[in-house]
Structure formats: structure tokens, C-alpha cells
Amino acid sequence: MTLRALILLLLIGSCVTAWSQSKSASADISLLTGDVSPVHDPSIIRQGSTYYVFGTNRFNQKLLPIFCSADLKAWQFCGNVFDDVPDWAKAEIPGARGIWAPDISYNSGEYRLYYAVSTFGSNQSVIGLITNKTLDSKSAEYKWIDQGRVIGSTKADDYNAIDPNCVKDKDGNTWLAFGSFWGGIKMRRLDSKTGKLFETDTKLYSLASRRPLDPPAIEGPAIIRHAAHYYLFVAFDFCCRGKNSTYKIYVGRADKITGPYLDRDGKPLMDGGGSLLVEGSENWRGPGGQSLMHEDSGDLLAFHSYSSVTGKATLMVSRITWKKGWPQRIKLP
């Protein structure tokens, strides 16, 4: 082999390796098109052959916008849940102008959408519930019915009642995880029939905290059961700063849905532990606002990231790869 041929072969091999690594680095991230920005705090679910994502921010001046897709790649705006903050929530949270962090699930024959009303930087907050028989807006049964208050917090409480996530345990019991900053991530048991708080189990469970950090920046719980464990996904650091956002997604696992949750190294999430799952890249900043969905073809993680160019929050969807009992790191493109 001539020297020239050897150099050419090495160059080709180098290019192939670089391409392969680049492809691998973003292989878990679906390349999305259509109405994918601005989208904050996406909550994902599927009814029939259609995937639905519910978001926090206004889209076309609508509160809690809904986005639809048949293939997880091409998305379109397909409606909204609220046109205004409910009167009962305005009365409880003076100055509230938006609705945050929707969480969609299917329980007891209906779709349940939990949502939060608050003002930025305050823990005077409330979580509400609105229900629908179907997500198909063309159906005669399509009608959102607000069920009102589920749980709230005041300045006297050491928690913040926002960022709800409804999840079932292996026995079919339903639970509501929630929390942002303050005392961290909390949980209450729900009545499976009504979607409201369980009357006899009134314990407030603590799942994760970043104290004594000041501020103790943790929020956005999302829980999924995989094999023998429950996995708690949370966002560390700061959202909502455009290209300067520092959100990162961390995870811990537990044998019981109420914890204790530990990271890969065995450190409790109540002591600031957590194993890194997704962090920002050169092109995308502050991944967070996550939700989870199980389907037979693989578990899905939906979240937002901010473009390093425009600073706008953009919807992202990834398949979760499980290995030795843990979700594998997801690299942004």
C-alpha cells in the first residue's frame, strides 16, 4: 500500500468514526418539525394512534396549548384547555395570569389533567384538576370539565404546590408528586375514583431535596415504574432564562413509590443526590420540564430545551434506553 493510499484510508476511517459518534450522540432524540416552539413543560400521552403534548406557555394566545402528532416527529397545534385562569384560582392566587406545568394521565375512564396556578418566585400556589372523556376534539364527548382545587400551599408551608405528576403504583393506587424549590419534592396519595386527595392517608411524603443549597433548586418531578423499581426524574438548577437556562435532568430510584430514592452511587435524593441524565449542549440549553410515558415499544421522555441561537423553548422527545436497571445518558444534538 502506498503512503498516499494509507493516508486516504486513515482519513476516511476518521470521518466515519466522527460521523458515527455524532449520530450516536443524538440518536435518542427525535428530530421534530411543525409547532414545536415555544413549548414549555411538555406532558405527553397517546390516545389511539395520536400522541398529545400539553404545554405550559401561551401558544396563539391560548392557555395550556395542546399539540398533536401521529409519528412523534411532526407536530401541530390542535387546541387548548383554558382561555383564562379559572375564577376560583384567581381568588386563591391574587395576581395569577397563567397556568403552569400540566400533567396528563388516564384514570378511571377519563383523562385527568392536573395543572398549577401561582406567581413567579412564590409558594402561594395551587394545583387544580380538569377532566375529559376523550382527547379527540372531533368527538361528541370532547368537553373539559374543571374539577377545581386538589392541593395548595401558602407562605407558611415548606413546600410549593406546583409541577404536579400523577402516577400509579404496582397495586393500582394513584399518587400525586409535586414541588419546586423550598423543601423539595413532595407526594400525597390520591383517591383513584375522584382524582382528589385520599381522605384517610393524609401523610405528606418527602422524596427529594437540595437543601442546604441556597436556593435549593429542584423541581418538576416525573415518576415511572420500570421492572422492580420506581424512578424519579427531576430538574436541577434554573429554568426560564432562555439561552442562559441551566436546567439539567437527574434521576434516582426506589423500591417503593414513596421512596427513599437513591442515585447510582447510593446517595439519597433527600440529601441532594441524583444521577445526571440530560444536560445542555452547544446548541441546546437547559433541558427540563420533563414528563414520561410508557408504551410497549419503549419508554418516552418528553422535555423542553432552549435554542442557543433564539433562546426559545423547544419540544424534544427521546426514547429511554435501560441498562442494568438505570436509564442511560441522553445527549442533546
Secondary structure, DSSP 8 states (H G I E B T S, - for coil): --HHHHHHHHHHHHHHHHHHHHHHHTTTB---EES-SS--S-EEEEETTEEEEE-SS-BTTBEEEEEEESSSSEEEEEEEEESS--HHHHHHSTT----EEEEEEEETTEEEEEEEE--TT---EEEEEEEES-S-TTSTT---EEEEEEEEE-TTSSS---S-EEEE-TTS-EEEEE-BSTT-EEEEEE-TTTSSB-SS----EEEE--TTSSS--EEEEEEEEETTEEEEEEEES--SSGGG---EEEEEEESSTT---B-TTS-BGGGT--EEEE---SSEEEEEEEEEE--TT--EEEEEEEETTT--EEEEEEE--EETTEE--B---
